[in-house]
Amino acid sequence: MSKPATICRVSAPAIRSRKGGTPLVCLTAYSAPMARMLDEVVDLMLVGDSLGMVLYGMDSTLGVSLDMMINHGKAVMRGSERACVIVDMPFGTTEESREVAFRNAARVMRETGCSGVKIEGGREMAETIGFLVSRGIPVMGHIGLKPQSVNTLGGYRARGRSDTEAQTILDDAVAIAEAGAFAIVVEGVIEDIARSITETIDIPTIGIGASEACDGQILVTEDMIGVFGDKVPKFVERFGDVAGETRAAVNAYADAVRQRSFPGHHNLFKLNRQREIAR
């Protein structure tokens, strides 16, 4: 009897090899059920520190801990078997030193079994990224609008509006690529800058509020499917209305409970007394 075919998970090198090819489809995932729904479709699932805002109601990503990322990373790995799974390194886990960054990233890889980690930062993180890559940890970079640096950047505005800022972002991309990252998330960057970065570096760029010319695109899944309210970033396109469908389902449930039409007879456990008497 032949064994069932083993499904091979998409690796970081496989993502790296997609430079200039069919655009990479990427979305965030924080739970096993969501991972199961995305797994057959996407190339890459990011367990983003955005979970702090999406799941925990935080005002920013700064309060997310390493333990939180590991726990959600484990859940996404349990719920998937094909897509490349990358876990964000949260604020404060990579900046102190390259040795501390390695210990934390190695713990994430070891405890979740993920395919790699994502680190925010430009040239200042290049040495650390090179240190990790040389020791067997695949790293995805993240430049442009960096949520973990929102306090020093002064908000969530698009980056690259001035010539100086644009050159800084391009230099960051080159430094991260040269350090050995397998891909770079380019977030909230003026379109022609994101296009120039994509044309300049030899690893895939994953755009979010960047350019259609990027080698792939990523969105927060809950933004994309319409879980949140009316206000979403300009770069988000809603492809569904899960919030509206959920509200309708909740209202229908509430009506059924109040009208005593739920639970129905088919929902209840009843004893067949005639059968019991016959025994």
C-alpha positions as CSV (number, residue, x, y, z in Angstrom):
1,M,0.0,0.0,0.0
2,S,1.5,3.3,-1.1
3,K,2.0,6.1,1.4
4,P,0.2,9.4,0.9
5,A,2.3,12.0,-0.8
6,T,4.2,14.3,1.6
7,I,3.3,18.0,1.2
8,C,6.5,20.1,1.0
9,R,6.3,23.4,2.8
10,V,7.4,26.5,0.8
11,S,10.8,27.5,2.1
12,A,12.5,30.8,2.4
13,P,14.9,30.0,-0.5
14,A,11.9,29.1,-2.6
15,I,10.4,32.6,-1.8
16,R,13.8,34.1,-2.7
17,S,13.8,32.4,-6.1
18,R,10.5,34.0,-7.0
19,K,12.2,37.4,-7.7
20,G,10.7,38.8,-10.9
21,G,8.3,35.9,-11.3
22,T,4.6,35.4,-10.6
23,P,3.7,37.8,-7.8
24,L,3.9,36.3,-4.3
25,V,0.6,36.2,-2.4
26,C,1.1,36.9,1.2
27,L,-1.3,37.5,4.2
28,T,-1.1,37.6,7.9
29,A,-2.3,34.7,10.1
30,Y,-2.5,34.5,13.9
31,S,-4.5,31.3,14.5
32,A,-4.8,27.7,13.4
33,P,-8.3,28.1,11.8
34,M,-7.2,31.1,9.8
35,A,-4.0,29.3,8.7
36,R,-6.1,26.4,7.5
37,M,-8.2,28.7,5.3
38,L,-5.2,30.5,3.8
39,D,-2.8,27.6,3.4
40,E,-3.9,26.3,0.0
41,V,-3.9,29.8,-1.6
42,V,-1.1,31.9,-0.2
43,D,2.6,31.5,-0.8
44,L,3.6,33.0,2.6
45,M,1.8,33.6,5.9
46,L,3.2,36.2,8.2
47,V,2.5,35.8,12.0
48,G,2.8,39.6,12.4
49,D,3.1,41.6,15.6
50,S,0.1,43.4,14.2
51,L,-1.7,40.7,16.3
52,G,-1.3,43.0,19.2
53,M,-3.7,45.5,17.6
54,V,-5.9,43.0,15.7
55,L,-6.4,40.4,18.4
56,Y,-5.6,42.1,21.7
57,G,-6.9,45.7,21.1
58,M,-3.5,47.4,21.7
59,D,-2.9,50.9,20.4
60,S,0.4,49.8,18.7
61,T,2.6,46.8,18.3
62,L,5.0,47.8,21.0
63,G,3.4,45.8,23.8
64,V,3.7,42.5,21.9
65,S,5.9,40.0,23.7
66,L,8.1,37.2,22.4
67,D,5.9,34.6,24.1
68,M,2.9,35.9,22.3
69,M,4.6,35.6,19.0
70,I,5.7,32.1,19.7
71,N,2.3,31.0,20.9
72,H,0.6,32.3,17.8
73,G,3.4,31.0,15.6
74,K,2.8,27.5,17.0
75,A,-0.9,27.8,16.2
76,V,-0.3,28.9,12.6
77,M,2.1,26.1,12.1
78,R,-0.4,23.5,13.4
79,G,-3.0,24.9,11.0
80,S,-0.9,24.8,7.9
81,E,1.3,22.4,6.0
82,R,2.1,24.1,2.7
83,A,2.7,27.9,3.0
84,C,5.9,29.5,4.1
85,V,5.4,30.7,7.7
86,I,7.4,33.7,8.9
87,V,7.2,35.1,12.5
88,D,7.8,38.7,13.4
89,M,10.4,39.5,15.9
90,P,8.7,42.0,18.3
91,F,10.0,45.3,19.6
92,G,13.0,45.0,21.9
93,T,14.0,41.4,20.9
94,T,16.7,42.2,18.3
95,E,18.0,45.7,18.9
96,E,20.2,45.2,22.0
97,S,22.9,43.1,20.2
98,R,23.3,40.6,17.5
99,E,23.8,37.9,20.1
100,V,20.6,38.6,21.9
101,A,18.8,38.8,18.5
102,F,20.2,35.3,17.7
103,R,19.1,33.8,20.9
104,N,15.6,35.2,20.5
105,A,15.3,34.3,16.9
106,A,16.6,30.8,17.5
107,R,14.0,30.3,20.2
108,V,11.2,31.4,17.8
109,M,12.5,29.0,15.1
110,R,13.0,26.1,17.6
111,E,9.7,26.4,19.4
112,T,7.4,27.1,16.4
113,G,9.1,25.3,13.6
114,C,8.5,28.3,11.3
115,S,10.5,28.9,8.1
116,G,12.1,32.2,9.2
117,V,11.7,35.5,11.1
118,K,11.0,39.1,10.1
119,I,13.0,42.0,11.5
120,E,12.1,45.6,11.1
121,G,14.9,48.1,10.4
122,G,17.3,49.4,7.8
123,R,21.1,49.8,7.7
124,E,21.2,49.8,11.5
125,M,20.0,46.2,11.5
126,A,22.1,44.9,8.6
127,E,24.9,43.5,10.7
128,T,22.5,41.7,12.9
129,I,20.6,40.2,10.0
130,G,23.9,39.0,8.5
131,F,24.9,37.5,11.8
132,L,21.6,35.5,12.0
133,V,21.6,34.4,8.3
134,S,25.2,33.1,8.7
135,R,24.0,31.0,11.6
136,G,21.1,29.4,9.8
137,I,18.2,31.7,10.5
138,P,16.4,32.9,7.3
139,V,15.4,36.6,7.7
140,M,12.9,38.8,6.0
141,G,13.5,42.5,6.2
142,H,11.0,45.3,6.7
143,I,11.7,48.9,5.6
144,G,9.8,52.1,5.0
145,L,7.0,52.7,7.4
146,K,8.1,50.6,10.4
147,P,5.3,50.3,13.1
148,Q,7.8,49.4,15.8
149,S,9.5,52.8,15.2
150,V,6.2,54.8,15.1
151,N,7.3,57.0,18.1
152,T,10.5,58.1,16.5
153,L,9.1,58.4,13.0
154,G,6.2,60.6,14.2
155,G,3.2,58.6,13.1
156,Y,1.9,56.4,10.4
157,R,2.5,58.6,7.4
158,A,3.9,57.4,4.0
159,R,7.7,57.5,3.7
160,G,9.9,58.8,0.9
161,R,8.3,62.2,0.3
162,S,11.6,64.0,0.4
163,D,14.7,63.2,-1.7
164,T,16.7,62.6,1.5
165,E,14.1,60.2,3.0
166,A,13.7,58.4,-0.3
167,Q,17.5,57.9,-0.6
168,T,17.6,56.6,3.0
169,I,14.9,54.0,2.3
170,L,16.7,52.9,-0.9
171,D,20.0,52.6,1.0
172,D,18.2,50.6,3.7
173,A,16.9,48.1,1.1
174,V,20.3,47.6,-0.4
175,A,21.9,47.1,3.0
176,I,19.3,44.5,4.1
177,A,19.6,42.6,0.7
178,E,23.4,42.6,0.9
179,A,23.2,41.3,4.5
180,G,21.5,38.2,3.2
181,A,17.7,38.7,3.8
182,F,15.6,36.4,1.5
183,A,12.9,39.1,1.0
184,I,11.9,42.6,2.2
185,V,8.6,44.0,3.2
186,V,8.3,47.5,1.8
187,E,5.6,49.3,3.7
188,G,4.0,52.7,3.3
189,V,6.5,54.0,0.7
190,I,5.9,56.5,-2.1
191,E,5.1,54.4,-5.2
192,D,8.1,55.3,-7.4
193,I,10.5,54.7,-4.5
194,A,9.1,51.2,-4.0
195,R,9.3,50.6,-7.8
196,S,13.0,51.7,-7.8
197,I,13.8,49.5,-4.8
198,T,12.2,46.5,-6.6
199,E,14.3,47.2,-9.7
200,T,17.5,47.7,-7.7
201,I,17.8,44.8,-5.3
202,D,18.0,41.1,-6.3
203,I,15.6,39.7,-3.6
204,P,11.8,39.9,-3.7
205,T,10.0,43.0,-2.4
206,I,6.7,42.4,-0.7
207,G,4.6,45.5,-0.9
208,I,2.0,46.9,1.5
209,G,1.0,50.4,0.5
210,A,4.0,50.5,-1.9
211,S,3.7,49.6,-5.6
212,E,2.1,47.1,-7.9
213,A,5.6,46.6,-9.3
214,C,6.7,44.8,-6.1
215,D,7.4,41.1,-6.4
216,G,4.5,40.3,-4.1
217,Q,1.8,41.9,-1.9
218,I,0.7,41.5,1.7
219,L,-2.2,42.7,3.8
220,V,-3.5,42.1,7.3
221,T,-6.1,39.4,6.6
222,E,-8.7,41.0,8.9
223,D,-8.4,44.3,7.0
224,M,-8.8,42.5,3.7
225,I,-11.9,40.5,4.6
226,G,-13.7,43.4,6.3
227,V,-13.5,42.4,10.0
228,F,-12.9,45.9,11.3
229,G,-15.1,49.0,11.1
230,D,-15.3,51.7,8.4
231,K,-11.8,53.1,8.8
232,V,-8.9,51.2,7.2
233,P,-5.6,52.5,5.7
234,K,-5.7,53.8,2.1
235,F,-3.7,50.9,0.8
236,V,-6.2,48.3,2.0
237,E,-8.7,46.9,-0.5
238,R,-11.7,45.1,1.0
239,F,-12.4,41.8,-0.7
240,G,-15.2,40.7,1.7
241,D,-17.6,41.9,4.5
242,V,-17.1,39.4,7.3
243,A,-18.1,42.0,9.9
244,G,-21.4,42.5,8.1
245,E,-22.1,38.8,7.8
246,T,-21.1,38.2,11.4
247,R,-23.5,41.0,12.7
248,A,-26.3,39.5,10.6
249,A,-25.6,36.0,12.0
250,V,-25.5,37.3,15.6
251,N,-28.8,39.2,15.1
252,A,-30.4,36.1,13.6
253,Y,-29.2,34.0,16.6
254,A,-30.4,36.6,19.1
255,D,-33.9,36.6,17.5
256,A,-34.1,32.8,17.5
257,V,-33.2,32.6,21.2
258,R,-35.7,35.3,22.1
259,Q,-38.4,33.7,20.0
260,R,-37.6,30.2,21.4
261,S,-37.1,28.8,18.0
262,F,-33.5,27.9,19.0
263,P,-32.6,25.3,20.1
264,G,-34.9,23.2,17.9
265,H,-35.8,19.6,18.5
266,H,-33.0,18.5,16.2
267,N,-30.5,20.3,18.5
268,L,-31.5,18.4,21.6
269,F,-30.6,15.1,23.2
270,K,-33.7,13.1,24.0
271,L,-34.1,9.7,25.6
272,N,-36.1,7.1,23.7
273,R,-38.2,5.9,26.6
274,Q,-40.0,3.1,24.7
275,R,-36.7,1.6,23.9
276,E,-35.6,1.8,27.5
277,I,-38.9,0.2,28.8
278,A,-38.5,-2.7,26.2
279,R,-35.1,-3.4,27.7
